[in-house]
Amino acid sequence: MSGEIEGEQEVDLSRYEMGLTQRYAQFRQGQLCDWMLYLVDQGRARTRNALITQMRQALDFGQNPMLRELGMGQAVQVEKIEGGLAELLAQGWLEEETHLRVTAAGKVYLHERIRGPKESGHLLLGRWMARRERPPAS
């Protein structure tokens, strides 16, 4: 975040970024990591390149007119995707040899994130998952 005063040099305002903005950025990065872990777990991305390509395509909001109209035309930078992948590897939730693979610890983490403990505030997701698990009414 930077600003420019007429006739002055560009001033870096990033150190004045509000805590809420930082927390939201962390939340978004966490969501990005969770989604990447899910894609690998479901077998939708088996290699680093496949995962990055799929993420870039899905997050290219500039290609979606409705999202573009809502002001969401900025695509997620590759650095954020790479950073999320590095974070998953560093946490031990993902392994990369010839293919990407979710570790046992990653499966536990992902399961907790999807199900959400009752006290975690995942109320809407919990309700949605409960509806999906019910047998169809006959």
C-alpha positions, 0 to 999 in steps of 0.5 A: 500500500503506497501513496504519492503526494504531488511532486513528492516521492512515493511513500510506503504506507504498508507499516501503517496497515491496520490490524484488521487488514492484516488479519483478513489477509491471513484469513484469505491465505489460510483459505487458499492453503485449505483449498489447495490441500483439499484439491490434492486430497481429492486427487484433482491436482497431483503435481506442483505445476498442475496445482498452480495452474488450476489455482491460477485459472480458478482465481482469475476473477478477471475472466468472470464478468460478474465478479469483475463487476463486483470489483474482484478483477484481481487475480491471485499472484503466483507468489501467494499460491507458491507461498501457500504451497510452501507453508503446507509443505513446511507444516508437514501437511503435504509431501512432494516427491514425484507427486503431491500427497496429503500426509496423515497429519494433513488429513487430520487438519483438513478433516478438522477444517471441513467439519470444524469443532462445534466451538470453532465458529464453523456454524454454517459449514457445520450445518451444510455438512450435516445436510449433506450427510443426511440420507435422502427423504423417501 
